[in-house]
Amino acid sequence: MSSGIDELPGDEQIAPSVAPQDPLETLARQLLVEIGEDPEREGLRDTPARYARWWREFTQYAPGSTDTVFESSCSGDLVAVSGIHVWSLCEHHLLPFSCRVTIGYLPRGQVLGLSKFARIAHQHAHRLQSQEQFSQDVADDIEKLTGSPDVAVIGKGEHLCMAMRGIRTPATMTTAVWRGALQDSALRTELLTLTSESFRGAGF
């Protein structure tokens, strides 16, 4: 039976818009199939979407402002910030590594805001890389933002690419970047002495 309402020319049903699927979801489903899993079973049905969200969240991390500096008269006095804990991803195996970071520098007329050290470390942690490159990148930013060439960055990391595969043995890897005056053995010793309690408390 006719409704009595004539459809006007060009009137069409408009389908509701559907957000396109993240390509990472497709990759996650393929991965599950390749390792013998059923991506439709209970427990895994929403895993591809969660996997995609995690990768986007991790790689698109925004640290906020990292460049706040203050004028200071304490030029030449060692500043040390320790106990910064970050997670990153090994570029060789796409497995996580955790790293405890210590940063030291000799200010030259201005000091970097305290929270900026952690923000800088997290900014560089949220990418695929090696621990060696991470330490160098953090040192580069500290040097650029403070205007001081006297910078040190020490990282102590535990890598799941060693603990979960291959030898399957946990171990701690230490990287150290020493620049400018902080290449001097006396200043190295001072920095390590000031921050040694932080490393002991972290289990290193």
RODOPA-5233 format. One line per 3 residues: for each residue x, y, z of N, C-alpha, C, O. Coordinates in Angstrom, 1 decimal. Layout:
# RODOPA-5233
X,Y,Z,X,Y,Z,X,Y,Z,X,Y,Z; ...
# end
This chain:
# RODOPA-5233
0.9,-1.2,0.0,0.0,0.0,0.0,0.9,1.2,0.0,1.9,1.3,0.7; 0.5,2.2,-0.8,1.3,3.4,-0.9,1.0,4.2,0.3,-0.1,4.3,0.8; 2.1,4.9,0.7,2.0,5.8,1.9,1.3,7.1,1.6,0.9,7.9,2.5
1.1,7.3,0.3,0.5,8.6,-0.1,1.5,9.7,-0.2,1.1,10.9,-0.5; 2.7,9.5,0.1,3.7,10.5,0.0,4.7,10.2,-1.1,5.3,9.2,-1.1; 4.7,11.0,-2.1,5.5,10.8,-3.2,7.0,11.2,-2.9,7.2,12.2,-2.3
7.9,10.3,-3.3,9.3,10.6,-3.1,9.7,11.6,-4.2,9.5,11.4,-5.4; 10.4,12.6,-3.7,10.9,13.6,-4.7,12.1,13.1,-5.4,12.9,12.3,-4.8; 12.3,13.5,-6.6,13.5,13.0,-7.4,14.8,13.4,-6.6,14.9,14.5,-6.1
15.7,12.5,-6.6,16.9,12.7,-5.9,16.9,12.4,-4.4,18.0,12.3,-3.8; 15.7,12.1,-3.9,15.7,11.7,-2.5,16.3,10.3,-2.3,15.9,9.3,-3.0; 17.3,10.1,-1.5,17.9,8.9,-1.2,18.2,8.7,0.2,18.4,9.6,1.0
18.2,7.4,0.6,18.5,7.1,2.0,20.0,7.3,2.2,20.8,6.8,1.4; 20.4,8.1,3.2,21.8,8.4,3.5,22.2,7.4,4.6,21.7,7.5,5.7; 23.2,6.6,4.2,23.7,5.6,5.2,24.5,6.4,6.3,25.2,7.3,6.0
24.4,5.9,7.5,25.2,6.6,8.6,26.6,6.4,8.3,27.1,5.3,7.9; 27.4,7.4,8.7,28.8,7.4,8.4,29.5,6.4,9.4,29.1,6.4,10.6; 30.4,5.7,8.9,31.2,4.7,9.8,32.6,5.1,9.8,33.2,5.3,8.7
33.2,5.3,10.9,34.6,5.7,11.0,35.5,4.6,10.4,35.3,3.4,10.7; 36.4,5.0,9.6,37.3,4.0,8.9,38.1,3.2,10.0,38.5,3.8,11.0; 38.3,2.0,9.7,39.1,1.1,10.7,40.6,1.5,10.6,41.1,1.7,9.5
41.2,1.6,11.8,42.6,1.9,11.8,43.4,0.7,11.2,43.1,-0.4,11.5; 44.3,1.0,10.2,45.0,-0.1,9.6,45.8,-1.0,10.6,46.1,-2.1,10.3; 46.1,-0.4,11.7,46.8,-1.2,12.8,45.9,-2.3,13.3,46.4,-3.3,13.7
44.6,-2.1,13.3,43.7,-3.2,13.7,43.8,-4.4,12.7,43.8,-5.5,13.2; 43.9,-4.1,11.4,44.0,-5.2,10.4,45.3,-5.9,10.7,45.4,-7.1,10.6; 46.4,-5.2,10.9,47.7,-5.8,11.2,47.6,-6.7,12.4,48.2,-7.8,12.4
46.9,-6.2,13.5,46.8,-7.0,14.7,46.1,-8.3,14.5,46.4,-9.3,15.0; 45.0,-8.2,13.7,44.2,-9.4,13.4,45.1,-10.4,12.6,45.0,-11.6,12.8; 45.8,-9.9,11.6,46.7,-10.8,10.8,47.7,-11.5,11.7,48.0,-12.6,11.6
48.3,-10.7,12.7,49.3,-11.2,13.6,48.7,-12.4,14.4,49.3,-13.4,14.6; 47.5,-12.2,14.9,46.8,-13.2,15.7,46.6,-14.5,14.9,46.8,-15.6,15.4; 46.1,-14.3,13.7,45.9,-15.5,12.8,47.2,-16.2,12.6,47.3,-17.4,12.6
48.3,-15.4,12.3,49.6,-16.1,12.0,50.2,-16.9,13.1,50.9,-17.8,12.9; 49.9,-16.5,14.4,50.4,-17.2,15.5,49.4,-18.3,16.0,49.6,-18.8,17.1; 48.4,-18.5,15.2,47.5,-19.6,15.5,46.3,-19.3,16.4,45.7,-20.2,16.9
46.0,-18.0,16.6,44.9,-17.6,17.4,43.7,-17.3,16.6,43.8,-17.1,15.4; 42.5,-17.3,17.2,41.3,-16.9,16.6,40.9,-15.5,17.1,40.5,-15.3,18.2; 41.0,-14.5,16.2,40.7,-13.1,16.6,39.3,-12.9,17.0,38.9,-11.8,17.5
38.4,-13.9,16.7,37.0,-13.7,17.0,36.6,-14.4,18.3,35.4,-14.2,18.7; 37.5,-15.1,18.9,37.1,-15.7,20.2,37.0,-14.7,21.3,37.6,-13.6,21.2; 36.3,-15.1,22.3,36.1,-14.2,23.5,37.5,-14.0,24.1,38.3,-14.9,24.3
37.7,-12.8,24.5,39.0,-12.4,25.0,39.9,-11.7,24.0,40.8,-10.9,24.4; 39.8,-12.1,22.7,40.6,-11.5,21.7,39.8,-10.6,20.7,40.3,-9.9,19.9; 38.4,-10.6,20.9,37.6,-9.9,19.9,37.9,-8.4,19.8,37.9,-7.8,18.7
38.2,-7.8,21.0,38.5,-6.4,21.0,40.0,-6.0,21.0,40.4,-4.9,21.1; 40.8,-7.1,21.0,42.3,-6.9,21.1,42.9,-6.1,20.0,43.7,-5.2,20.2; 42.5,-6.3,18.7,43.1,-5.5,17.6,42.8,-4.0,17.8,43.7,-3.2,17.5
41.6,-3.6,18.3,41.3,-2.2,18.5,42.2,-1.7,19.6,42.7,-0.5,19.6; 42.3,-2.5,20.7,43.1,-2.0,21.8,44.6,-1.9,21.4,45.3,-0.9,21.8; 45.0,-2.8,20.6,46.4,-2.8,20.1,46.7,-1.5,19.3,47.7,-0.9,19.5
45.7,-1.2,18.4,45.9,0.0,17.6,45.9,1.3,18.4,46.7,2.1,18.2; 45.0,1.3,19.4,44.9,2.5,20.3,46.2,2.7,21.0,46.7,3.8,21.2; 46.8,1.6,21.5,48.0,1.7,22.3,49.1,2.2,21.4,49.9,3.1,21.9
49.3,1.7,20.2,50.4,2.2,19.4,50.2,3.7,19.0,51.2,4.4,19.1; 49.0,4.1,18.8,48.8,5.5,18.5,49.1,6.4,19.7,49.7,7.4,19.6; 48.6,5.9,20.9,48.8,6.6,22.1,50.3,6.8,22.4,50.8,7.8,22.8
51.1,5.7,22.2,52.5,5.7,22.6,53.3,6.6,21.6,54.1,7.4,22.1; 53.1,6.4,20.3,53.9,7.1,19.3,53.5,8.6,19.1,54.2,9.4,18.6; 52.2,8.9,19.6,51.8,10.3,19.4,51.8,11.0,20.7,51.1,12.1,20.9
52.6,10.6,21.7,52.7,11.2,23.0,53.1,12.6,22.9,54.0,13.0,22.2; 52.4,13.5,23.6,52.7,14.9,23.7,53.2,15.3,25.1,52.5,15.2,26.0; 54.5,15.7,25.2,55.1,15.9,26.5,54.7,17.2,27.2,54.9,17.5,28.3
54.1,18.1,26.4,53.8,19.5,26.9,55.0,20.3,26.7,56.0,20.0,26.0; 55.0,21.5,27.4,56.2,22.4,27.3,57.4,21.8,27.9,57.4,21.3,29.0; 58.5,22.0,27.1,59.8,21.4,27.6,60.9,22.5,27.7,62.0,22.2,28.0
60.5,23.8,27.4,61.6,24.8,27.2,61.5,25.9,28.2,62.0,27.0,27.9; 60.9,25.7,29.4,60.9,26.7,30.4,62.2,26.8,31.1,62.7,25.9,31.7; 62.8,28.0,31.0,64.1,28.3,31.7,64.0,29.5,32.6,63.1,30.4,32.3
64.8,29.6,33.6,64.8,30.7,34.5,66.2,31.3,34.6,67.2,30.5,34.6; 66.3,32.6,34.8,67.6,33.2,35.0,68.1,32.8,36.4,67.3,32.6,37.3; 69.4,32.6,36.5,70.0,32.1,37.7,71.4,32.6,37.9,72.1,32.8,36.9
71.8,32.8,39.1,73.2,33.2,39.4,74.1,32.0,39.9,75.2,32.2,40.3; 73.5,30.8,39.7,74.3,29.7,40.2,75.1,29.0,39.1,75.3,27.8,39.1; 75.6,29.8,38.2,76.5,29.3,37.1,77.7,28.5,37.7,78.3,29.0,38.6
77.9,27.4,37.1,79.1,26.6,37.5,78.8,25.6,38.6,79.6,24.7,38.8; 77.6,25.6,39.3,77.3,24.7,40.3,76.6,23.5,39.6,75.6,23.7,38.8; 77.0,22.3,40.0,76.4,21.1,39.4,74.9,21.0,39.8,74.5,21.0,40.9
74.1,20.7,38.8,72.6,20.4,38.9,72.4,19.0,38.5,72.8,18.6,37.4; 71.8,18.2,39.4,71.6,16.8,39.0,70.1,16.4,39.3,69.5,16.8,40.3; 69.5,15.8,38.3,68.1,15.3,38.4,68.1,13.8,38.2,68.6,13.3,37.1
67.6,13.0,39.1,67.7,11.5,38.9,66.4,10.9,39.3,65.5,11.5,39.7; 66.4,9.6,39.0,65.2,8.8,39.3,64.0,9.0,38.2,62.9,8.6,38.5; 64.4,9.5,37.1,63.4,9.6,36.0,63.2,8.2,35.4,64.2,7.7,34.9
62.0,7.7,35.4,61.7,6.4,34.9,60.9,6.4,33.6,59.8,7.0,33.6; 61.4,5.9,32.5,60.6,5.9,31.2,60.6,4.5,30.6,61.4,3.6,31.0; 59.6,4.3,29.7,59.6,3.1,28.9,59.7,3.5,27.5,59.2,4.5,27.0
60.5,2.7,26.8,60.7,2.9,25.3,60.6,1.6,24.6,60.2,0.6,25.2; 60.8,1.6,23.3,60.7,0.4,22.5,62.0,0.1,21.7,62.5,1.0,21.0; 62.5,-1.1,21.8,63.7,-1.5,21.1,63.4,-1.5,19.6,62.4,-2.2,19.2
64.2,-0.8,18.8,63.9,-0.8,17.4,64.3,-2.1,16.6,63.9,-2.2,15.5; 65.0,-2.9,17.3,65.4,-4.2,16.7,64.4,-5.3,16.8,64.2,-6.1,15.9; 63.6,-5.3,17.9,62.6,-6.4,18.1,61.2,-5.9,18.5,60.3,-6.7,18.7
61.0,-4.6,18.5,59.7,-4.0,18.9,59.3,-4.4,20.3,58.1,-4.6,20.5; 60.2,-4.6,21.2,59.9,-5.0,22.6,60.3,-3.9,23.5,61.2,-3.1,23.2; 59.6,-3.7,24.6,59.8,-2.6,25.5,61.2,-2.7,26.3,61.7,-3.8,26.5
61.7,-1.6,26.6,62.7,-1.5,27.6,62.4,-0.4,28.6,61.9,0.7,28.2; 62.7,-0.6,29.9,62.6,0.4,30.9,63.9,1.1,31.2,64.9,0.4,31.1; 63.9,2.3,31.5,65.2,3.0,31.7,65.1,4.0,32.8,64.1,4.8,32.8
66.0,4.0,33.8,66.1,5.0,34.8,67.2,6.0,34.3,68.3,5.6,34.0; 66.8,7.3,34.4,67.6,8.3,33.8,68.1,9.3,34.8,67.3,9.7,35.7; 69.4,9.6,34.7,70.0,10.7,35.5,70.5,11.7,34.6,71.2,11.4,33.6
70.2,13.0,34.9,70.7,14.1,34.0,71.5,15.1,34.9,71.0,15.5,36.0; 72.7,15.5,34.5,73.4,16.5,35.2,73.9,17.6,34.2,74.2,17.3,33.0; 74.0,18.8,34.7,74.6,19.9,33.9,75.1,21.0,34.7,74.7,21.1,35.9
76.0,21.8,34.1,76.5,23.0,34.8,75.8,24.2,34.2,76.1,24.6,33.0; 74.9,24.9,34.9,74.2,26.0,34.3,75.1,27.2,33.9,76.2,27.4,34.5; 74.7,27.9,32.9,75.4,29.1,32.5,74.5,30.2,32.4,74.1,30.7,31.3
74.1,30.8,33.5,73.2,31.9,33.6,71.7,31.6,33.6,70.9,32.5,33.9; 71.3,30.4,33.3,69.9,30.0,33.4,69.8,28.6,33.7,70.6,27.7,33.3; 68.6,28.2,34.3,68.4,26.8,34.7,67.1,26.4,34.0,66.2,27.2,33.8
67.0,25.1,33.8,65.8,24.5,33.2,64.8,24.1,34.3,65.2,23.6,35.3; 63.5,24.4,34.0,62.5,24.0,35.0,62.6,22.6,35.3,62.8,21.7,34.5; 62.4,22.2,36.6,62.6,20.9,37.1,61.8,19.8,36.3,62.3,18.8,35.9
60.5,20.1,36.1,59.6,19.1,35.4,60.0,18.9,34.0,59.7,17.9,33.4; 60.8,19.8,33.4,61.2,19.7,32.0,62.1,18.5,31.7,62.2,18.0,30.6; 62.9,18.2,32.7,63.8,17.0,32.5,63.0,15.8,32.3,63.4,15.0,31.4
62.0,15.5,33.1,61.2,14.3,32.9,60.4,14.4,31.5,60.3,13.4,30.8; 59.9,15.6,31.2,59.2,15.8,30.0,60.1,15.5,28.7,59.7,14.8,27.8; 61.3,16.0,28.8,62.3,15.7,27.7,62.6,14.2,27.6,62.6,13.7,26.5
62.8,13.6,28.7,63.1,12.1,28.7,61.9,11.3,28.1,62.1,10.5,27.3; 60.7,11.7,28.5,59.5,11.0,28.0,59.3,11.3,26.5,58.9,10.4,25.8; 59.6,12.5,26.1,59.4,12.9,24.7,60.3,12.0,23.8,59.8,11.5,22.8
61.5,11.7,24.2,62.4,10.9,23.4,62.2,9.4,23.6,62.6,8.6,22.8; 61.5,9.0,24.7,61.3,7.6,25.0,60.2,7.0,24.1,60.2,5.9,23.8; 59.3,7.9,23.7,58.1,7.4,23.0,58.4,7.2,21.5,57.7,7.9,20.6
59.3,6.4,21.1,59.6,6.1,19.7,60.4,4.8,19.7,60.9,4.3,20.7; 60.7,4.3,18.5,61.5,3.1,18.3,63.0,3.6,18.3,63.3,4.5,17.5; 63.9,2.9,19.1,65.2,3.4,19.1,66.1,2.4,20.0,65.6,1.4,20.4
67.4,2.8,20.1,68.3,2.1,21.0,68.4,2.9,22.3,68.2,4.1,22.2; 68.9,2.3,23.3,69.1,3.1,24.6,70.3,4.1,24.4,70.2,5.2,24.9; 71.2,3.7,23.5,72.4,4.6,23.3,71.9,5.9,22.6,72.3,7.0,22.9
71.0,5.7,21.6,70.5,6.9,20.9,69.6,7.7,21.8,69.7,8.9,21.7; 68.8,7.1,22.6,68.0,7.8,23.6,68.8,8.7,24.4,68.5,9.9,24.6; 69.9,8.2,25.0,70.7,9.0,25.9,71.3,10.2,25.2,71.4,11.3,25.7
71.8,10.0,23.9,72.4,11.0,23.1,71.3,12.1,22.8,71.6,13.3,22.9; 70.1,11.7,22.5,69.0,12.6,22.1,68.6,13.5,23.3,68.4,14.7,23.2; 68.5,12.9,24.5,68.2,13.7,25.7,69.3,14.7,26.0,69.0,15.8,26.3
70.6,14.3,25.9,71.7,15.2,26.1,71.7,16.3,25.1,71.9,17.5,25.5; 71.3,16.1,23.9,71.2,17.1,22.8,70.2,18.2,23.3,70.5,19.4,23.2; 69.1,17.7,23.7,68.0,18.7,24.1,68.4,19.5,25.4,68.2,20.7,25.4
69.0,18.8,26.3,69.4,19.6,27.5,70.5,20.6,27.2,70.4,21.8,27.7; 71.4,20.3,26.3,72.4,21.2,25.9,71.8,22.4,25.1,72.2,23.5,25.4; 70.9,22.1,24.3,70.2,23.2,23.5,69.4,24.1,24.3,69.5,25.3,24.2
68.6,23.5,25.2,67.7,24.3,26.0,68.4,25.2,27.1,67.9,26.3,27.4; 69.4,24.6,27.7,70.1,25.3,28.8,71.2,26.2,28.3,71.6,27.1,29.0; 71.7,26.0,27.1,72.8,26.8,26.6,74.1,26.4,27.2,75.1,27.1,27.0
74.1,25.2,27.9,75.3,24.8,28.5,75.9,23.5,27.7,75.1,22.6,27.5; 77.2,23.5,27.4,77.8,22.4,26.8,78.2,21.3,27.8,78.6,20.2,27.4; 78.0,21.6,29.0,78.5,20.7,30.1,77.3,19.9,30.6,76.6,20.3,31.5
77.1,18.8,29.9,75.9,17.9,30.2,76.3,16.5,30.3,77.2,16.0,29.7; 75.6,15.8,31.2,75.8,14.3,31.3,74.4,13.7,31.4,73.5,14.2,32.0; 74.3,12.5,30.7,73.0,11.7,30.8,73.4,10.3,31.0,74.2,9.7,30.3
72.9,9.7,32.1,73.2,8.3,32.4,71.9,7.5,32.4,70.9,7.9,33.0; 71.8,6.4,31.6,70.7,5.6,31.6,71.0,4.2,32.0,72.0,3.6,31.7; 70.1,3.6,32.8,70.2,2.2,33.3,69.0,1.5,32.8,67.9,1.8,33.4
69.1,0.6,31.9,67.9,0.0,31.3,67.8,-1.5,31.4,68.9,-2.2,31.5; 66.6,-2.0,31.4,66.3,-3.4,31.4,65.5,-3.7,30.1,64.4,-3.1,30.0; 66.0,-4.6,29.3,65.4,-4.8,28.0,64.7,-6.1,27.9,65.3,-7.2,28.1
63.4,-6.1,27.5,62.7,-7.4,27.3,63.2,-8.2,26.1,62.9,-9.4,26.0; 63.9,-7.5,25.2,64.4,-8.2,24.0,65.5,-9.2,24.5,65.9,-10.1,23.7; 66.0,-9.0,25.6,67.0,-9.9,26.2,66.4,-10.8,27.2,66.7,-12.0,27.3
65.5,-10.3,28.0,64.9,-11.1,29.1,63.8,-12.1,28.6,63.6,-13.1,29.2; 63.2,-11.8,27.4,62.1,-12.6,27.0,62.5,-13.5,25.8,61.7,-14.3,25.4; 63.6,-13.2,25.2,64.0,-14.0,24.0,65.5,-14.2,24.0,66.2,-13.8,24.9
66.0,-15.0,23.1,67.4,-15.3,23.0,67.9,-16.0,24.3,67.5,-17.1,24.6; 68.8,-15.3,25.0,69.4,-15.8,26.3,68.4,-15.9,27.4,68.5,-16.7,28.3; 67.3,-15.1,27.3,66.2,-15.1,28.3,66.7,-14.8,29.7,66.4,-15.5,30.7
67.6,-13.8,29.8,68.2,-13.5,31.1,68.1,-12.0,31.3,68.6,-11.2,30.5; 67.5,-11.6,32.4,67.4,-10.1,32.7,68.9,-9.6,33.0,69.7,-10.3,33.6; 69.1,-8.4,32.6,70.4,-7.7,32.8,70.2,-6.2,32.7,69.2,-5.8,32.1
71.1,-5.5,33.3,71.0,-4.0,33.3,72.1,-3.5,32.4,73.2,-3.8,32.5; 71.6,-2.6,31.4,72.5,-2.0,30.5,72.7,-0.5,30.9,71.7,0.2,31.1; 73.9,-0.1,31.0,74.2,1.3,31.4,74.8,2.1,30.2,75.8,1.6,29.6
74.2,3.2,29.9,74.8,4.1,28.9,75.1,5.4,29.6,74.4,5.9,30.5; 76.2,6.1,29.2,76.6,7.3,29.8,77.1,8.3,28.7,78.0,7.9,27.9; 76.6,9.5,28.7,77.0,10.6,27.8,77.7,11.6,28.7,77.0,12.2,29.6
78.9,11.9,28.4,79.6,13.0,29.2,80.1,14.0,28.2,80.8,13.8,27.2; 79.7,15.3,28.4,80.1,16.4,27.5,80.7,17.5,28.3,80.4,17.8,29.4; 81.5,18.3,27.6,82.1,19.5,28.1,82.9,19.2,29.4,83.6,18.2,29.5
82.7,20.1,30.4,83.4,20.0,31.7,83.0,18.7,32.4,83.8,18.2,33.3; 81.9,18.1,32.1,81.5,16.9,32.8,82.2,15.6,32.3,82.0,14.5,32.8; 83.2,15.8,31.4,84.1,14.7,31.1,85.2,14.6,32.1,85.9,13.6,32.1
85.3,15.6,32.9,86.3,15.6,34.0,86.0,14.6,35.0,84.8,14.5,35.5; 87.0,13.8,35.4,86.7,12.7,36.3,86.2,13.1,37.7,85.4,12.4,38.3; 86.6,14.3,38.2,86.1,14.7,39.5,84.7,15.1,39.5,83.9,14.7,40.4
84.2,15.7,38.4,82.8,16.1,38.2,82.0,14.8,38.0,80.8,14.7,38.4; 82.5,13.9,37.2,81.8,12.6,37.0,81.6,11.9,38.4,80.5,11.5,38.7; 82.6,11.9,39.2,82.5,11.3,40.5,81.5,12.0,41.4,80.7,11.3,42.1
81.5,13.3,41.3,80.5,14.1,42.1,79.1,13.8,41.7,78.2,13.6,42.5; 78.8,13.7,40.4,77.5,13.4,39.9,77.1,12.0,40.3,75.9,11.8,40.8; 77.9,11.0,40.1,77.6,9.7,40.5,77.4,9.5,42.0,76.5,8.7,42.4
78.1,10.2,42.8,78.0,10.2,44.2,76.6,10.8,44.6,75.9,10.2,45.5; 76.3,11.9,44.0,75.0,12.6,44.4,73.8,11.7,44.0,72.8,11.8,44.7; 73.9,10.9,43.0,72.7,10.2,42.5,72.8,8.7,42.7,71.9,8.0,42.3
73.8,8.2,43.4,73.9,6.8,43.6,72.8,6.2,44.4,72.4,5.0,44.1; 72.2,6.9,45.3,71.1,6.4,46.1,69.9,6.2,45.3,69.1,5.2,45.5; 69.7,7.0,44.2,68.5,6.8,43.3,68.6,5.5,42.6,67.7,4.8,42.4
69.8,5.2,42.1,70.0,3.9,41.4,69.9,2.7,42.3,69.3,1.7,41.9; 70.4,2.8,43.6,70.2,1.7,44.5,68.7,1.5,44.8,68.3,0.3,44.9; 68.0,2.6,45.0,66.6,2.5,45.3,65.8,1.9,44.1,64.7,1.3,44.3
66.3,2.0,42.9,65.7,1.4,41.7,66.0,0.0,41.5,65.5,-0.6,40.5; 66.9,-0.6,42.4,67.2,-2.0,42.2,68.4,-2.2,41.2,68.6,-3.3,40.8; 69.1,-1.1,40.9,70.2,-1.3,40.0,71.5,-1.4,40.7,72.6,-1.5,40.1
# end
